[in-house]
Amino acid sequence: MEQVLSDNLVISIDAMGGDNSPRVVIEGLVEASLKNPDVRFLVYGDEGKVKPLLNKYPRLKEKCELRHATEVVRNEDKPSQVIRNRNTSMYMAIDAVRRGEAKAIVSAGNTGALMAISKLSLKTIQKIHRPAIVTIMPSIAGKYVMLDLGANTECDALNLAEFALMGNIVAQHALGIARPRVGLLNIGAEDMKGKEEIKQAAQIIKNSHMNIEFVGFVEPHDLPFGKADVVVADGFTGNIALKSIEGAAKLIMTKIKNAIKTSPLAILGLPFMMGVKLKLKKSLDPRLYNGAMFVGLNGLSVKSHGGTDALGYSVAVGHAISMVRQDFVATIREELEHVDLDELSQEIIYDAY
């Protein structure tokens, strides 16, 4: 294929990641390309499987450079097993960002492996101690940003404060909120509740020069009701909250369907409810919120859900493109130049004793 032009916005793609790759990946790129005609793609994968799919879409093929990868990261592979294997489609796609050939990488593959290889290859931004997984969630008020969703199962106060800073920037850029409201996920809204690191994180955020609109502690039942535009948690808590919300959404939709099926009156009235039903389904459609970003790295790495379809994958690619256009990584670096979280956290921890 033709060499990708250097003056175009280029996104690196792991074509072999996900449950239905590479078919869903290529179909998703078709949709993403239609919405972003100026974007080109570096596609890494098994040429024998990917090339026939690209041949079906001549317009997309013109915007892609296919690079053969001899190996694939499987869902059951441990990060320690694949982190130094440079022949996988995932590693090669991430490394293209490190070399400056692409501005972001998108993969629907193994989350742990993607995080480990991204951190190894792209490195953490100076002053950031740990990268985090962030995504956008629906609420009654619109949308909110939530992190960390599993990259760090245990976090100290400084980590949580850094997540607040990065989440604040994501909300400004992805949601267009000039001054997002930032909250810490906790078991209660009162100051005396929660683990010590959460209380200390609150003090760091309040007393730093991060210029954050801090709204205090947010309880889990507040998440869908727009109390905060950014919700910060350690990866263990955030991942459980995310999966609980997803499960609750599926339960509600299932209950509604079952209730309609068992009610003759509801069935008769269904044609009059189609508009409401479609609006509800769209607002809760997980595909429209697909694409979790690893933030805090010297490059953008985006994780698509492994079981998504073409629409969901195109949304993940769209998130990557949007963050590149807004120079998200550089923005985080600039914000950190004015903040010394290390010094402030040491003062607060010292005062606690």
Order of alpha helices (4+ residues) and beta strands (2+ residues): beta-alpha-beta-alpha-alpha-beta-alpha-alpha-beta-alpha-beta-beta-alpha-beta-alpha-beta-beta-alpha-alpha-beta-beta-alpha-alpha-alpha
